[in-house]
Amino acid sequence: MNENESPADRAFRAEVRGWLEANLSGEFAHARGLGGPGREHEAFEERLAWERHMAAAGWTCVGWPEEHGGRGATVRQQVIFNEEYALADAPARVGHIGENLLGPTIIAFGTDEQKARFLPPIVAVEELWCQGYSEPNAGSDLANVQTRAALAGDHWTVDGQKVWTSNALESDWCFVVCRTEPGSSRHHGLSYLLVPMKQDGVDIRPIVQLTGTSEFNEVFFDGARTDAGNIVGAPGEGWKIAMATLGFERGVATLGQQVGFRREFEGVLDLARRTGAIDDPLLRDRLTRAYMGLEVMRLNAVRTMAGVASGAPGPESSISKLVWGTWHRELGELAMDVLGAAGMVADGEPYDLNDWQRLFLFSRSDTIYAGSNEIQRNIIAERVLGLPREARG
């Protein structure tokens, strides 16, 4: 607990902590620690039931305005909630994308009809969402999107392919960035559509990852349909809205993530003590640097909180993504070096990984997804520091 917190924030922290302690017991006692990186499919139904239990008690979407089903929690209280959730070792959330990405986007840019239709099922965890951004030739270069949509009467028809779509198999809806203006290129002519996933025109193909799981998927749209009113903003405003969604993605929700990182670091530190690796001066130096990296992330989060309070973070949020992505990947590498030769052998057949092997393999993706490190550096250079744009072909 931060001793500089106001009495109201201390009371809020005590309320969150007390509710989690009381409810992560009995029926949900076994839910602690379920899910997470590399274990995305673990006990999905149990985690869904837990999150709906949270919703019934008013603990989903805590930062949303009260008129949209939230608690109207301040930024600091949202940080407190995420910290306490991670400290309680509560299960990985299944409604994260709807709650933290699509919901705030609808609140900021959606019509009254869209707010009434889509926000309540997110709060109640009755509808799950996935993100249709990346394509085979438009990953970090998102402006190269080729998935297209055409308006025909009272519906849009969508054709194209998305890739690296997290949790697509479990999702009911997808927010899709697609090209709605024929002949347009780059950032122009894009729109932001809300597309139902449970229809004949949507084909989902899981992608097996290094961890042996399939969080990511390919999604093929072949004549998929969605109502004409399921466009957020006006046609052609897709780029602006997609960038706002990315800002929400790198906002307050990432602060609780740092508590999870701290728990992982403490686990690696304990492993180093048990194996004797802490006596190696090089490994001890890397452990020290990892601790320093945690503090840098925390201080940077505090620095950017004022910007979050006024809306979605700006391009400065790329600093956080660059820092945590690189730090987490290096922690995975450190864990394997602490394990030594034992880290080369799976725990069992056919591919039974331990937590540290899974951390090492999954964290390889941290510097790629949600914008690669190279893209983040370009954003920081051009949009934050005002340096000349990189030469483009």
C-alpha positions in Angstrom: 0.0 0.0 0.0 1.3 3.5 -0.9 1.4 5.6 2.3 0.8 8.7 0.2 -2.6 7.5 -0.9 -5.6 9.5 0.1 -8.1 8.1 2.7 -10.6 7.5 -0.1 -8.0 5.5 -2.1 -7.0 3.5 1.0 -10.6 2.7 1.6 -11.0 1.6 -2.0 -7.9 -0.6 -1.8 -9.2 -2.2 1.3 -12.6 -2.8 -0.4 -11.0 -4.4 -3.4 -8.6 -6.5 -1.4 -11.3 -7.7 1.0 -13.6 -8.7 -1.8 -10.9 -10.7 -3.6 -9.9 -12.4 -0.4 -13.5 -13.4 0.4 -14.4 -14.5 -3.2 -11.2 -16.3 -4.3 -12.2 -19.0 -1.9 -14.8 -21.8 -1.8 -16.1 -22.3 -5.4 -13.3 -20.2 -6.9 -10.4 -21.1 -4.6 -8.9 -23.3 -7.4 -9.1 -20.3 -9.8 -6.1 -18.5 -8.4 -3.2 -18.3 -10.9 -5.1 -19.8 -13.8 -4.4 -18.5 -17.3 -1.8 -16.0 -18.3 0.9 -15.9 -21.0 1.4 -19.3 -22.6 -1.6 -20.7 -20.7 -4.4 -18.8 -22.5 -6.7 -21.8 -22.8 -6.3 -23.0 -19.3 -9.6 -23.5 -17.5 -11.4 -21.1 -19.8 -14.9 -22.0 -18.6 -13.9 -21.6 -14.9 -12.3 -18.2 -15.6 -15.4 -17.1 -17.5 -17.6 -18.1 -14.6 -15.3 -16.2 -12.2 -15.4 -13.0 -14.4 -19.2 -13.2 -14.5 -19.2 -13.5 -10.7 -17.1 -10.4 -10.7 -19.6 -8.7 -13.0 -22.5 -9.5 -10.7 -20.7 -7.8 -7.8 -19.9 -4.8 -9.9 -16.1 -5.4 -10.3 -15.9 -5.3 -14.1 -15.3 -2.1 -16.1 -14.5 -0.2 -12.9 -13.0 2.8 -14.8 -16.1 3.2 -17.0 -18.5 6.0 -16.2 -21.4 4.9 -14.0 -23.9 5.7 -16.7 -22.3 3.0 -18.9 -22.3 0.4 -16.1 -18.9 1.1 -14.5 -17.9 2.5 -11.1 -16.5 5.8 -12.4 -13.2 4.9 -10.6 -10.4 7.5 -10.9 -7.2 6.6 -12.7 -5.5 6.0 -9.3 -8.3 3.7 -8.2 -8.0 1.8 -11.5 -4.3 1.4 -10.8 -5.2 0.2 -7.3 -7.7 -2.3 -8.6 -5.2 -3.8 -11.1 -2.5 -4.0 -8.5 -4.7 -5.8 -6.0 -6.1 -8.1 -8.7 -2.5 -9.2 -9.6 -1.4 -9.4 -5.9 -4.3 -11.7 -5.2 -3.1 -14.0 -8.0 -6.6 -13.8 -9.4 -7.1 -15.7 -12.8 -6.2 -14.1 -16.1 -9.2 -12.1 -17.4 -11.2 -13.4 -20.4 -13.0 -10.1 -21.1 -9.9 -7.9 -21.3 -10.3 -6.9 -25.0 -13.9 -5.8 -24.7 -13.5 -4.1 -21.3 -10.2 -2.2 -22.0 -10.1 -1.7 -25.8 -13.5 -1.9 -27.5 -15.6 -0.5 -24.6 -13.6 2.8 -24.1 -13.6 3.2 -27.9 -17.4 2.9 -28.1 -17.8 5.3 -25.2 -15.5 7.8 -26.9 -16.7 7.4 -30.5 -19.9 5.3 -30.6 -23.5 6.3 -31.2 -26.1 6.2 -28.4 -27.5 3.1 -30.1 -24.0 1.4 -30.2 -23.5 2.2 -26.5 -26.9 0.7 -25.6 -26.3 -2.4 -27.7 -22.6 -3.3 -27.0 -21.6 -1.9 -23.6 -24.0 -3.8 -21.2 -22.9 -7.3 -22.5 -19.3 -6.3 -22.0 -19.9 -5.3 -18.4 -21.8 -8.5 -17.8 -19.2 -10.6 -19.6 -21.9 -12.0 -21.9 -20.1 -11.2 -25.1 -16.4 -11.5 -25.7 -14.4 -9.6 -28.3 -11.2 -10.0 -30.4 -9.2 -7.5 -32.4 -9.0 -7.6 -36.2 -6.0 -5.5 -37.0 -3.0 -7.4 -38.3 -2.8 -9.1 -41.7 -0.1 -11.2 -43.4 1.3 -8.0 -45.1 0.0 -5.5 -42.6 1.3 -6.4 -39.1 3.4 -3.6 -37.6 2.7 -1.7 -40.9 -1.0 -1.6 -40.1 -1.7 1.1 -42.7 -1.2 -1.6 -45.4 -4.6 -3.2 -44.5 -6.2 -5.0 -47.5 -9.3 -6.6 -45.9 -12.1 -4.8 -47.6 -15.8 -4.1 -46.9 -18.6 -2.9 -49.0 -21.9 -1.4 -48.0 -24.9 -3.1 -49.7 -28.3 -1.9 -48.5 -28.6 -2.5 -44.8 -25.4 -4.4 -44.2 -21.6 -4.5 -44.8 -20.0 -7.4 -46.6 -16.4 -8.2 -45.4 -13.7 -10.1 -47.3 -10.1 -10.6 -46.4 -7.8 -12.2 -43.8 -6.6 -11.2 -40.4 -3.8 -12.9 -38.5 -2.5 -13.1 -34.9 -6.1 -12.6 -33.7 -6.0 -13.4 -30.0 -8.8 -15.5 -28.5 -10.7 -15.5 -31.8 -12.1 -19.0 -31.1 -13.8 -17.9 -27.9 -15.0 -14.5 -29.1 -18.5 -13.5 -30.2 -17.5 -10.2 -32.0 -14.4 -8.7 -33.6 -13.7 -5.0 -34.3 -12.2 -5.0 -37.7 -10.1 -2.4 -39.5 -10.8 -2.7 -43.2 -10.7 -0.7 -46.4 -14.1 0.6 -47.4 -13.0 3.1 -50.1 -11.9 1.3 -53.3 -8.6 2.5 -54.7 -7.5 4.1 -51.4 -4.1 3.4 -49.8 -2.3 3.7 -46.5 -4.2 5.5 -43.7 -6.9 6.7 -46.1 -10.2 5.0 -46.8 -10.2 2.7 -43.7 -13.2 2.1 -41.5 -13.8 0.4 -38.1 -16.5 -2.2 -38.2 -18.0 -4.5 -35.5 -18.4 -7.9 -37.0 -20.1 -11.0 -35.4 -17.8 -14.1 -35.4 -20.5 -16.8 -35.2 -21.5 -16.9 -38.9 -20.8 -18.9 -42.0 -18.6 -16.2 -43.6 -16.0 -16.4 -40.8 -13.4 -19.2 -40.8 -11.0 -19.3 -37.7 -7.8 -21.4 -37.9 -5.7 -21.7 -34.7 -1.9 -21.1 -35.0 0.2 -23.3 -32.7 2.8 -21.3 -30.9 6.1 -22.2 -29.4 4.4 -22.9 -26.1 2.2 -25.5 -27.7 -1.0 -23.5 -27.2 -3.0 -21.5 -29.7 -3.9 -18.1 -28.4 -3.3 -16.6 -31.9 -5.5 -17.4 -34.9 -5.9 -16.7 -38.5 -9.3 -15.4 -39.4 -10.7 -15.5 -42.9 -13.7 -13.3 -43.9 -15.5 -14.6 -47.0 -18.7 -12.6 -47.5 -19.1 -12.1 -43.7 -21.9 -9.7 -42.9 -22.6 -7.1 -40.3 -25.4 -4.5 -40.0 -24.9 -1.1 -41.7 -25.0 0.6 -38.3 -22.1 -1.4 -36.9 -19.5 1.1 -38.0 -17.8 3.2 -35.3 -17.3 6.7 -36.6 -17.8 7.7 -40.2 -16.6 5.7 -43.2 -12.9 6.6 -43.7 -12.3 7.4 -40.0 -11.0 4.0 -39.2 -7.3 4.9 -38.8 -8.1 7.6 -36.2 -10.3 5.3 -34.2 -7.9 2.4 -34.5 -5.1 4.5 -33.1 -7.4 5.6 -30.2 -8.0 2.0 -29.4 -4.3 1.3 -29.3 -4.0 4.2 -26.9 -6.5 2.6 -24.6 -4.7 -0.7 -24.9 -1.5 0.9 -23.5 -3.3 2.8 -20.8 -4.1 2.1 -17.1 -4.7 -1.7 -17.6 -1.0 -2.2 -18.3 -0.2 -0.9 -14.8 -1.5 -4.0 -13.1 0.5 -6.0 -15.5 3.6 -4.7 -13.8 2.6 -6.4 -10.5 2.5 -9.6 -12.4 6.0 -8.9 -13.7 7.2 -8.2 -10.2 5.8 -11.6 -9.1 7.7 -13.3 -12.0 10.9 -11.4 -11.1 10.6 -12.5 -7.5 10.1 -16.1 -8.7 13.3 -15.9 -10.8 15.1 -14.4 -7.9 14.0 -17.2 -5.6 15.0 -19.8 -8.3 18.5 -18.2 -8.4 18.8 -18.6 -4.6 17.7 -22.2 -4.7 19.9 -23.2 -7.6 23.0 -21.2 -6.4 22.9 -19.2 -9.6 22.8 -16.0 -7.4 26.5 -16.6 -6.6 27.4 -16.0 -10.2 28.4 -12.3 -10.4 27.2 -12.0 -14.0 23.7 -13.4 -13.2 23.6 -11.4 -10.0 24.2 -8.2 -12.1 21.4 -9.2 -14.5 19.0 -9.8 -11.6 19.9 -6.3 -10.2 19.3 -4.8 -13.6 16.0 -6.6 -13.9 14.9 -5.1 -10.5 16.0 -1.6 -11.7 13.9 -2.2 -14.9 10.8 -2.8 -12.7 11.4 0.5 -10.9 11.8 2.3 -14.2 8.5 0.9 -15.4 6.7 1.9 -12.2 8.1 5.5 -12.3 7.3 5.9 -16.0 3.7 4.7 -15.3 3.4 7.4 -12.6 4.7 10.0 -15.0 2.2 9.2 -17.7 -0.9 8.9 -15.3 -1.7 12.6 -15.8 -2.0 12.1 -19.6 -4.2 9.0 -19.1 -6.6 11.0 -16.8 -7.5 13.3 -19.8 -8.3 10.4 -22.1 -6.4 7.8 -24.1 -2.6 8.0 -23.8 -0.9 9.7 -26.7 2.1 8.5 -28.6 4.1 8.6 -25.4 2.5 5.3 -24.5 4.9 3.7 -27.0 7.6 4.3 -24.4 5.9 2.0 -22.0 5.3 -0.7 -24.7 9.0 -0.6 -25.7 10.2 -0.8 -22.1 8.0 -3.5 -20.8 8.2 -5.7 -24.0 12.0 -5.6 -23.9 12.2 -6.1 -20.1 9.9 -9.1 -20.2 11.7 -10.8 -23.0 15.0 -10.4 -21.1 13.5 -11.8 -18.0 12.6 -14.9 -19.9 16.1 -15.2 -21.1 17.4 -14.6 -17.5 15.1 -17.4 -16.2 16.5 -19.9 -18.6 20.1 -18.9 -17.7 19.3 -19.3 -14.0 17.9 -22.8 -14.7 21.0 -23.7 -16.6 21.1 -27.1 -18.5 17.9 -28.2 -16.8 16.1 -25.5 -18.8 16.8 -27.5 -22.0 14.6 -30.5 -20.9 10.8 -30.5 -20.8 9.2 -31.8 -17.6 7.4 -34.6 -19.4 6.0 -36.0 -22.6 5.1 -34.9 -25.2 5.8 -31.2 -24.5 5.2 -30.5 -20.8 6.8 -27.1 -20.2 7.5 -25.6 -16.8 6.6 -22.0 -15.9 10.1 -20.7 -16.7 10.3 -22.4 -20.1 6.9 -21.1 -21.0 7.9 -17.6 -19.9 11.0 -17.7 -22.1 9.1 -18.9 -25.2 6.0 -16.7 -24.8 8.0 -13.5 -24.0 9.6 -13.7 -27.4 6.4 -12.3 -28.8 6.3 -9.3 -26.4 8.6 -7.2 -28.6 6.5 -8.0 -31.7 2.7 -8.0 -31.0 0.8 -4.7 -30.4 3.5 -3.0 -32.5 7.1 -4.2 -32.8 10.0 -2.5 -31.0 11.1 -1.0 -34.3 7.7 0.5 -34.9 7.6 1.9 -31.3 11.0 3.5 -31.8 9.8 5.2 -35.0 6.7 6.5 -33.2 8.7 7.9 -30.3 11.2 9.5 -32.7 8.7 11.0 -35.0 5.6 11.8 -32.9 7.2 12.4 -29.5 10.7 13.8 -30.2 9.7 15.5 -33.5 12.6 13.9 -35.5 12.4 13.7 -39.3 10.3 10.8 -40.6 12.1 7.6 -41.6 12.6 7.3 -45.4 9.9 5.1 -46.9 9.8 3.4 -50.2 
